[in-house]
Amino acid sequence: MIESTSKFEVVEIVYNKGSFAIAKGYWEGDKSKFFLACRWHEKDGIGYPQTFGKPQWMLLPTDGLEMDVLNSLSSSPKVQLSFS
């Protein structure tokens, strides 16, 4: 499950490989800025994180985070996260 939830509105999946995804979107309806969030997903399951059986997205820090998606068009994309 990599769609929007009640708290996180997915605008774009920026990385999705195997069962791990990172998305850009809006948190709790705040459309003044984008947030990054991640989750592990399963083809026929809920994935992680989840709360009371409902899929959730885990927000990544908004300060001091840089993300580069390397080789995004290749069959082996890589994500590089840098925290300062």
RAKALIN-V61458 format. One record per residue. RES is the residue in three letters. D_FIRST is the distance of its C-alpha to the first C-alpha in Angstrom with 1 decimal. Layout:
# RAKALIN-V61458
res=RES d_first=D_FIRST
res=RES d_first=D_FIRST
This chain:
# RAKALIN-V61458
res=MET d_first=0.0
res=ILE d_first=3.8
res=GLU d_first=5.8
res=SER d_first=8.7
res=THR d_first=9.6
res=SER d_first=13.2
res=LYS d_first=14.4
res=PHE d_first=12.7
res=GLU d_first=13.0
res=VAL d_first=11.5
res=VAL d_first=14.5
res=GLU d_first=13.9
res=ILE d_first=11.8
res=VAL d_first=14.9
res=TYR d_first=13.8
res=ASN d_first=11.4
res=LYS d_first=13.2
res=GLY d_first=12.5
res=SER d_first=9.7
res=PHE d_first=10.4
res=ALA d_first=9.7
res=ILE d_first=12.1
res=ALA d_first=12.1
res=LYS d_first=15.1
res=GLY d_first=15.2
res=TYR d_first=17.1
res=TRP d_first=17.3
res=GLU d_first=18.6
res=GLY d_first=19.9
res=ASP d_first=22.1
res=LYS d_first=22.4
res=SER d_first=25.4
res=LYS d_first=23.5
res=PHE d_first=20.3
res=PHE d_first=18.3
res=LEU d_first=16.3
res=ALA d_first=13.4
res=CYS d_first=11.5
res=ARG d_first=8.9
res=TRP d_first=8.6
res=HIS d_first=5.6
res=GLU d_first=6.8
res=LYS d_first=7.3
res=ASP d_first=8.4
res=GLY d_first=7.4
res=ILE d_first=6.2
res=GLY d_first=7.0
res=TYR d_first=9.4
res=PRO d_first=10.7
res=GLN d_first=10.5
res=THR d_first=13.5
res=PHE d_first=15.1
res=GLY d_first=12.1
res=LYS d_first=9.9
res=PRO d_first=7.1
res=GLN d_first=9.2
res=TRP d_first=10.0
res=MET d_first=13.3
res=LEU d_first=15.9
res=LEU d_first=18.1
res=PRO d_first=21.9
res=THR d_first=23.3
res=ASP d_first=26.8
res=GLY d_first=27.9
res=LEU d_first=24.8
res=GLU d_first=25.0
res=MET d_first=22.4
res=ASP d_first=23.3
res=VAL d_first=21.1
res=LEU d_first=23.7
res=ASN d_first=24.0
res=SER d_first=20.9
res=LEU d_first=22.1
res=SER d_first=22.9
res=SER d_first=21.0
res=SER d_first=21.1
res=PRO d_first=20.0
res=LYS d_first=20.7
res=VAL d_first=20.0
res=GLN d_first=22.9
res=LEU d_first=22.6
res=SER d_first=26.0
res=PHE d_first=26.9
res=SER d_first=30.3
